Amino acid sequence: MEDRKIYPLRPIQRFLIDAHFKKAKSTMMNVGALLKLSPVVDMERLADAVNETLAAHDIFRCRLILNPDTQDISQTFDGEIVRAEIEKMSDEEFELLRKKKLRMPYKIINQPLYHIYLFETPTSKYAYVDFYHAVMDGVSIASLFHREINLRYNGRNISDKLGSYAQFIEDELNTPEIELAEGHKYWRNFLLDFDAVKNLPPVDVNTVSRWTKGQFKTTFKNISEEFFRTTRRKENIFFLAASMITLLKFADTKKIFMKMIYTGREKTNERMIMGLMYDVFPCAWDFSKDMTVAYFLNNLAGKIRTDSSYKKSLDIVYNESLADDCPFFSFRKGISSDHLTIGNTTALVIDMPPNEISAAENSLDINVVLNEHGMYELKLEYDASRFSEGLMKKFFAELENVVLKMQDEKTLISRI
């Protein structure tokens, strides 16, 4: 144990763990789905594919521990691989077991950070794949983990030069101090003007004394995926811009702040490293001067590229709570499908157990998802002790109007 190599949490990992356990005190942080498999799936072959994948990547050996010197939550990559085994049982036993196993919270200190179960009953075959969010997110599960299982199941060769998540962290740790300090200064100045009172819609609920989760779902009726095929605009930038313009109509300021998810890794050799892929960082725009939609979209994309170049210094944002209560934006496509492929067969997602408590005491989360019909769904998650559902419906109505008017890029922001 004395030679155990200890790594600090990356900024995004720190954010996730702090958000789930210090703020919302959630007992769960699961990112999983129950799959109903085709009857023709060879379960032994599938188990081999899963276990080979687990053994090939150090992220599955990740264990969270308390650093003996600082008592900070840290991580190692020397844990034992917990193999997936096929469990055979009756349909009735499966139903009882499913309710228990699929909602088990993680015990995060020095314990495995994934749950993988393979079930076989007289009538059906199932797989449940679940990860602790701070080591794997939905994008990495869909685009890396399930992809590799499928390749191995089909007997395809996998490169023996697989990337290491521990090495990825090591490389970040070698970032020069002067670069980190420059980033810290950047984020402090960036968020100097953020004010939760001015930058959020006005509170219209005062009868609830503590944070309560609110949720409102709907679908945009005036835009489809076809718009982006013809304009070649990036969907995430477009909807982020629309969200910022909508907030401008509700907030008591011309400078709008949001936090957004940035998914992926910059370097080619890092893109296939199994493990958490996204970062969350603040973005902002000053609307004091008028501009066209085209100008805003073009320059917002450039601004985000600049912001993302300082993401290695994001620890200052989390550690000093510089963006607490900042509205949150996320855009997802291609990972909300209700099915996956194993071999040449379809595996249906039949259950995605939710966290018992919302991931964070969010003020306002704006989530846009492209569905299988090419339409965009909106989910607003909000603090119901601050905002009413009626206000959220007004927010969506305004957002949908903004989305419509933004489709003419010559339109001035002041005319929207």
Helices and strands as residue ranges (DSSP letters): E 7-8, H 11-18, I 19-23, E 30-37, H 43-56, G 58-61, E 63-66, E 73-76, E 86-88, H 91-101, E 114-120, E 125-132, H 138-140, I 141-145, H 146-153, H 165-173, H 177-190, H 196-199, E 213-224, H 225-231, H 235-250, E 255-263, G 268-270, E 278-286, H 293-308, G 311-313, H 315-319, E 328-332, E 339-342, E 345-351, E 364-370, E 375-383, H 389-406, G 413-415
